[in-house]
Amino acid sequence: MDEVEAFLERRVFKWKATKMCTVCKKEIVRGLVEPVEYSCPTLWRLYHGYVMLKRNCPNQTHVSVVKVSDLRSEERHQVWKMILQHKKQHKQSNQSDSSGG
């Protein structure tokens, strides 16, 4: 599987409402699409089965889990940009950590 196929099979959260998470204090915006791993940490744990209680995330009813391949092209582009930005920030933080010590 190449990088494009892996990207299209990836799961993302698509928010159905604009709210503030009372647990992690993250603002969610209706229509925003973001990778699961960059989203609300509480919802991430619930999605991956680390938390069994359904009441741990107040915003779980305001999100849809969809595959990138099911998104519109502009939403795919938005997710791709988020991933690249996150990789760039992660790479920069690793470089500063290794050069600082």
N, C-alpha and C positions, 0 to 999 in steps of 0.2 A: 504494500500500500504506500503510495507516494504522499507527499506533504499536502497536496490539494485534496486528495481523497480523505485523508485523515481530518483535515479541516472541515470538510462537508459533513462528516459523520459525527463531529463534535456536538455535544449538548450545550445549550445556552438557556439562560433565563430571559423571558420576555415579560416585562412588568405590565400589569393590567390596571394599575392605579398609581396616583401620586401620593406618597405617604412618607412619614419618617418612621424608621424602625425604632421601637422603644427599647430594644435590647442592645443593638450595636450602634445606634445613632446615625445610621446611614440613611441618606435621603434617596428614595426610589422615585423614579419618574415614569409616568404612564408612557408606554411605547418604547422605552429604553430596552435594548437588547444587550446583554453582557454575558461573557463566559461564566460558567458556574463557579469556577475557582476564584474569580475576582469579585464575586458578589458578596452578599451578606454572609458572614462566617457561620451564624446560627443556622441559616437556611442551607448552607453548604453541608454542614454536619448532618442535618435532617435528611437531605437528599441522598447522601452517601450511606445512611444507616448507622451513623455513630450515635445518634440520639433517637430513642424510641418514642418518646412522648411527643405527640403531635402539637401540643400547645406551646412548645418552646419558641417557635417563631411566629410572631403576630402577623407577619406578611405572607405566610405560605398560601393563603387563599387569593392573593393578589399577583400570583406569578404563574406563568405557563412554562413548562420545560419542552423545548423544541430542538430539532436538529438544525444545524446551519443550512443544510440543503433545502429545508422547508421555508427558509426566510426569503424575503424579497432581496433583490440584488443590492439595494442601498443599505439594507440591514446587514447583509453579509460583509459589505465593505466596512461598515461601522465596527463589526466584531473583529475583522482582520486588523484594522488600525489599532484597536484596543490591545490585541495580542502583541503586535509589533512594539507598541509603546511600552507595554509591561516588560517585554524581553529586553528592550533598550535600557530601561531603568534598572532591571535586575543585573544586567551586564555592567553598568556603570557602578552600581553599589558593590559588586564583587571586585571590580578593579580598584576602587578606593579602599576597600577592606584589605586587599593584599598589598597595596603600596603603603598603607599606613603603619604596618607592623614590621 
